[in-house]
Amino acid sequence: MSAKEQAFRPSVSDAAVKAATVKDWAGWFDVLDKAKAANLSHKDIAKGLHGMHKVPGWWAQTVTVNFERARGLRAKHQKAGGFSVGVSKTMQADVATLYRAVVTTASHVRWFPTGELKISSRTKDKYVRGSWKSRNRIDFGFVAKGPKKAQIAVQIDRLRDARAVEHERAVWKKALAKLSHLLEG
């Protein structure tokens, strides 16, 4: 086993994958290595797990992604369309207030990072989706956590590489901290 494979940490425990799929990580990696899955597309690996091994859809994706990461075929945070990162923060504010902070362009000046948001779809107090800096996809989600307490989650997709992941993570953590300070005083 290479140093990279030894350093790999699956996204879920052996016990969880075994309970859901009958095999642990070593068992699935052995099956996939024997099938020469490293030479297959992500879609074909997941399809084979689901069809031939009766692995439920979400678990077929999870096993596939973890196999690809363990074998150096996919980096952490990498998806089919590039890299992705998510940042969230729970604040002393209701969902409607957080939603307005995202959809009201005038409020962006007070907390938003530099870049252009073009909203493509939204559902009041639930989510906002669009493009970020014209090349990335961005999703905002809002969840009530109690009276006058809610979480905002930001997901940025189609990032170029792992450096862009870390950059956007830092930028959005700072932005959400700023928003929290503005709302909580």
C-alpha positions in Angstrom: 0.0 0.0 0.0 1.4 3.4 -1.0 1.9 6.3 1.5 -1.0 8.1 -0.2 -3.3 5.1 0.3 -2.2 4.8 4.0 -3.0 8.5 4.6 -6.4 8.1 3.1 -9.3 8.4 5.5 -12.8 7.3 4.3 -15.7 9.7 4.6 -17.7 7.2 6.7 -16.6 4.4 9.2 -16.0 0.8 8.3 -19.0 -0.1 10.5 -21.3 2.2 8.7 -20.4 1.1 5.2 -20.6 -2.6 6.3 -24.0 -2.1 7.9 -25.3 -0.5 4.8 -23.6 -2.6 2.1 -22.4 -5.9 3.7 -18.7 -5.2 3.1 -16.2 -2.9 4.9 -13.8 -0.6 3.0 -11.2 -3.2 2.6 -13.8 -5.6 1.2 -15.1 -3.1 -1.4 -11.6 -1.9 -2.4 -10.6 -5.6 -3.0 -13.7 -6.1 -5.1 -13.1 -2.9 -7.1 -9.3 -3.6 -7.5 -10.1 -7.2 -8.9 -12.6 -5.6 -11.3 -9.9 -3.1 -12.4 -12.3 -0.3 -11.5 -9.4 2.2 -11.5 -9.7 2.0 -15.3 -13.4 2.8 -15.3 -15.3 6.1 -15.2 -17.0 7.2 -11.9 -20.4 6.5 -13.5 -19.4 3.0 -14.5 -18.0 2.1 -11.1 -21.1 3.3 -9.3 -23.4 1.6 -11.9 -21.6 -1.7 -11.4 -21.8 -1.5 -7.6 -25.5 -0.8 -7.8 -26.3 -3.3 -10.5 -24.0 -6.2 -9.9 -23.6 -5.9 -6.1 -27.0 -4.4 -5.2 -25.4 -1.5 -3.4 -28.1 1.2 -2.8 -27.6 4.4 -4.9 -26.2 6.8 -2.3 -23.9 4.1 -1.0 -22.7 3.2 -4.5 -21.7 6.8 -4.9 -20.0 6.9 -1.5 -18.1 3.7 -2.1 -17.0 4.9 -5.6 -15.8 8.3 -4.4 -13.9 6.8 -1.5 -12.3 4.2 -3.8 -11.3 6.9 -6.3 -9.8 9.0 -3.4 -8.0 6.0 -2.0 -6.4 5.1 -5.3 -5.4 8.7 -6.1 -8.0 9.1 -8.9 -9.8 11.9 -7.1 -8.6 14.6 -4.7 -10.4 15.6 -1.6 -13.2 18.1 -2.5 -13.1 17.1 -6.2 -16.3 16.4 -8.1 -16.9 15.7 -11.7 -17.2 19.4 -12.5 -14.3 20.6 -10.5 -13.7 21.2 -6.8 -16.2 22.1 -4.2 -16.3 23.6 -0.7 -18.9 24.4 1.8 -19.0 26.7 4.8 -21.8 27.2 7.3 -22.5 29.3 10.4 -25.3 29.3 13.0 -26.3 32.8 14.1 -28.6 34.6 16.4 -31.0 35.6 13.6 -34.1 34.1 12.1 -34.1 32.4 8.7 -35.9 35.3 7.0 -33.2 37.7 8.1 -30.4 35.5 6.7 -32.3 35.0 3.5 -32.8 38.8 3.0 -29.1 39.3 3.7 -28.3 37.1 0.6 -31.1 38.3 -1.8 -30.9 42.0 -1.0 -28.1 43.4 -3.2 -27.8 46.5 -1.0 -26.9 44.4 2.0 -24.0 42.7 0.2 -21.9 45.8 0.6 -21.8 45.3 4.3 -20.7 41.7 4.4 -20.3 39.9 1.0 -16.9 39.0 -0.3 -15.7 40.7 -3.6 -17.4 39.0 -6.6 -20.5 39.0 -8.6 -23.6 36.9 -7.5 -26.2 36.2 -10.2 -29.2 34.5 -8.7 -30.7 31.9 -11.0 -33.3 30.4 -8.6 -34.6 30.8 -5.1 -37.3 29.7 -2.6 -38.0 32.2 0.1 -36.3 31.4 3.4 -35.0 28.0 2.1 -32.4 28.4 -0.6 -30.7 30.7 -3.2 -28.8 29.4 -6.1 -26.8 31.1 -8.8 -23.4 31.8 -10.3 -20.5 33.3 -8.4 -17.7 35.2 -10.1 -19.3 34.1 -13.4 -17.5 30.7 -13.4 -18.6 29.1 -10.2 -21.9 27.7 -8.9 -23.1 28.9 -5.5 -25.9 27.6 -3.2 -27.1 29.2 0.0 -29.2 27.1 2.3 -31.1 28.3 5.4 -32.2 26.2 8.4 -34.0 27.3 11.5 -32.2 26.1 14.7 -34.7 27.5 17.2 -36.4 30.8 17.9 -34.2 33.6 16.5 -31.4 31.1 15.7 -30.6 29.9 12.2 -27.9 28.4 10.1 -26.7 29.7 6.7 -24.7 27.2 4.6 -22.8 28.3 1.5 -21.7 25.7 -1.1 -19.3 26.8 -3.9 -18.8 24.4 -6.9 -16.8 24.3 -10.1 -13.6 25.6 -8.4 -10.4 25.1 -10.4 -8.3 23.3 -7.8 -7.6 22.6 -4.1 -5.9 26.0 -3.7 -9.2 27.6 -4.8 -11.1 25.5 -2.3 -8.9 26.8 0.6 -9.2 30.4 -0.7 -13.0 30.3 -1.0 -13.3 28.6 2.4 -11.3 31.4 4.1 -13.1 34.1 2.2 -16.6 32.8 3.1 -15.7 32.0 6.7 -14.7 35.6 7.0 -17.8 36.9 5.3 -20.1 34.8 7.5 -18.3 36.0 10.6 -18.8 39.6 9.4 -22.5 38.9 8.7 -22.9 37.3 12.2 -21.3 40.4 13.8 -23.6 42.7 11.9 -26.7 40.8 12.9 -25.7 40.0 16.4 -24.2 43.4 17.2 
